[in-house]
Structures are given as structure tokens and as C-alpha cells.
Amino acid sequence: MDGDIESPHKGKTGLRRVWNALLYSIDGMAAAFRHEDAFRQEALLALVLIPIALFLQVSAVGKALMIASLLLVLVVELLNSAVEAAVDRISLENHSLAKRAKDIGSAAVLVSLINVATVWGVVLFG
């Protein structure tokens, strides 16, 4: 059956697989940066706030939580962008399930941004 056919890259093992995965990841980051305005904005936010977190007089755990919350936004945005690209690949016509998928992805990004504000607020203000 056609459904049983896997990617020819799945058979790679060892260092070759790790190298390929790294290259695919770099391609994915570049694509997100090139095509996704929200990812660029959130990456810029992280670029500004991560050094600030490192220089603030808070505990190491506080710094780690602050930075992790920012990295989580980038992860969620990457996943949201992947969902949007896959939905658009399937069809560009308006459909309630396509809208639902995109809206849920967007909601996940919003929750991750609320998490940043919450973590930073708790770390900075108790």
C-alpha cells in the first residue's frame, strides 16, 4: 500500500541521520524566519529579553525559567507555522476545519506569550 511507504531518509542511522536532522532543522529555522512575520517578531523579542534575563539580579532558576518561557514561544510558533503550512498545502479554500486548526495554533501561541508575562512577572515581582 502507498500508505506504508516511508521517507527514504528514515533509513539513515548514526551520525548521518544526526547531520541530516541538523540540516533540516536549520532549513526549518531559515524558512520560518524568511516567511513568518510573527516568528521574526518573537525571535527579536527573545534576542532582546534573553540578555536582559541574564543580567537581572535574579536566581539561576529564575533566569532559566525566564529564558525557557521565551524559547517556548519560539517552539510553539514554529509548530503553529508548520500547521498553517500543512493546512495551506492541502487547500487554500476556506473550510471550517482549516480555520479551526489555524485558530487553535494561534491560541497556543497566545497561551505561550501569556506564560512569558506570567513567568517574568512572578520572577521579577514575586
N, C-alpha and C positions, 0 to 999 in steps of 0.2 A: 504494500500500500504506500501511496505517496506520503501519508501522514507519518510513516516510520522513518523517512529519510531525515538524517540529521545533517547539520552543518559539516562540511569537510574539515573545518578547523577543530571540531570536537575531538578528533583522534590524536591531536598533538599532546605530548606529555613533557614533563620535566621543564627544563629551562626554556625550551622553545615555546611552550604554552605560556609560561610566565612572561616572556618577551612579547609575544603576540598580544596578551591581555594588556600589558602596559601600553603598547602602541594603540590598541583600540580605545583605551581609556583616554589617552592624550588626544586622539581624534574626537572623542566624545566631548571632552572639555573645550576643545577648539570650536567644535560645531555649536555648542551651547553659547560660547562667548560671541561667536560670529552672528548667530541667528536669533538669539533670545535676549531682548532688551532687559527683561526682568532679571535674568541671570547676571548680566553685566552690572546692573544696579546693585544687586545683592553682593556680588563679588567686590565691588567698590566699597560697599558698606563694611564688609569683612576686612578688607585691606586697611581701612581707617580704624575700625574698632579693635582689631586684634592687637596692634601695637599699644593702643590705649590700655587694653586689659592687662598687657604685660607690664606696663609702667605704673599701674594703680597700686596703692598700698593695701592690697587685699591678700588673703591667704592663697597658697598654691592651689588649693582645692577650688577656691573662688575663681581664680584665674582660669583654671581648667574648665569649670562649668560655663564661664562667660564665653570662652573660645569655642567650646563644644556646641553651645547653643547657636553660635554663628555658623559653624560648619554644618550643623543640622539643616539650617535654612538652605544652604547650597545643595545639600544632598536631596532634600525634598524638591527643590526647584528643578534639579536635573531629572528626577523621576517624573515630575509634572510635565516637563518639556518632552520627555520620552513618550508619555501617554498621549500628549497632544499630537506629536508627530505620527504616532501609530494610528490614531483616530483619523487624522487628515489623510494618511496613506490609504486607508480603507475607503473613505469617501469624503468629499468636500461638501456634499449636500447636507442641509440642516436635518438633524434627526434628534429625537428626544434623548436617546441613549448616548449619542456623541456629546450632546450638551451636558448630560449628567456626568459623564466621565471627566470632561474638562472642568466642570464646576467643582467636582469633588477634589480633583487635583489642585485647583486654585484654593479651595478651602484648606487643604493640607498645608499649603504654603502659608496661608494666613495664620493657622494654628502655630506653625513653627516661628513665625515672626512675633506672635504674642508670647511664645515661650522665651524668645530673646529678651523682650521687655520685662517679663516676669523674673527671669534669672538675674538679669543685670540689676533690676530694682531690689531684689532680695539681697544680693551680694553687696550692693553699694549702700543700701539704706536699712538693711536688717529686716 
